[in-house]
């Protein structure tokens, strides 16, 4: 029997034990995986192949993981690759910075292999869910193409969003005027398989508003409740 692969995942971590552990557990879940120990090795591989997801360690030789994430998100060829940050740092400021640079999730060492696999599946699932046919027009301000996974402003200029930012925008836009609590947004986007704090939602919303420019004002905060997209 031939097993269908769930996706291609690249892993960058300078700890060989961590890379081997991830490869083993992801392979058990039918993911094709390839590990790298140096940033330059990964960058060379990305010139040949675009993976479905990248697991990126924060503490790296040669270049900081945050800087590498920023570099990839500013590259046209690599900006849409979902990234999960993997690090021993537990400070909230590091988590927030990683999310602001475009990472889709953040896992602290030591971690449960089962939890990491669940988070990988959740990030990939979010990407598939938004690729359904349809267009959403927000007046003359924004056009959301659900099939092409693109957002354009009034002039037709593309606005680059992470998968998580795009999913939040779609959820709000599909039910304009409805108020979504932070908890509800977390459940709709990540599900109940992983732990995400309400602070994470605030970071994504803030980043989304900044990227949308004038249209960002449509996303309003309902004090004590959550967020909505204005009518």
BELFEN-V191561 format. One record per backbone hydrogen bond with DSSP energy under -0.5 kcal/mol. NH is the residue of the N-H (numbers start at 0). CO is the residue of the C=O. If there is no record, write none. Layout:
nh->(NH	NH)
co->(CO	CO)
//
This chain:
nh->(2	5	6	8	8	9	10	11	12	12	15	18	19	20	21	22	23	24	25	26	27	28	28	29	30	31	32	33	35	40	41	42	43	44	45	46	46	47	48	50	51	52	53	54	55	55	56	57	59	62	64	67	68	69	70	71	72	73	74	75	77	78	80	81	81	83	84	84	85	86	93	94	95	96	97	98	99	100	101	102	103	104	106	108	112	115	116	117	118	119	120	121	122	123	124	125	126	127	128	129	130	131	135	137	137	138	140	141	142	143	144	144	145	145	146	148	149	150	151	152	153	155	158	159	160	165	166	167	168	169	170	171	172	173	174	174	175	176	177	179	179	180	181	184	185	186	187	188	189	190	192	195	199	200	201	202	203	204	205	206	207	208	209	210	211	212	212	214	215	216	217	218	219	219	221	221	222	224	225	226	227	229	229)
co->(0	29	29	6	31	52	33	54	10	35	13	14	15	16	17	18	19	20	21	22	23	24	25	26	25	6	30	8	10	37	37	38	39	40	41	42	43	44	44	48	7	7	81	9	53	83	11	85	57	60	57	63	64	65	66	67	68	69	71	73	74	74	77	51	79	53	82	104	55	106	90	90	91	92	93	94	95	96	98	97	82	82	84	86	110	111	112	113	114	115	116	117	118	119	120	121	122	123	124	125	127	129	143	135	141	136	137	137	151	135	142	149	133	143	133	144	144	158	142	156	140	152	150	157	158	161	162	163	164	165	166	167	168	169	170	171	172	228	174	177	226	178	224	180	181	182	183	184	185	185	189	193	196	196	197	198	199	200	201	202	203	204	205	206	207	208	209	211	212	213	214	215	217	227	219	225	220	221	221	179	219	217	227)
//
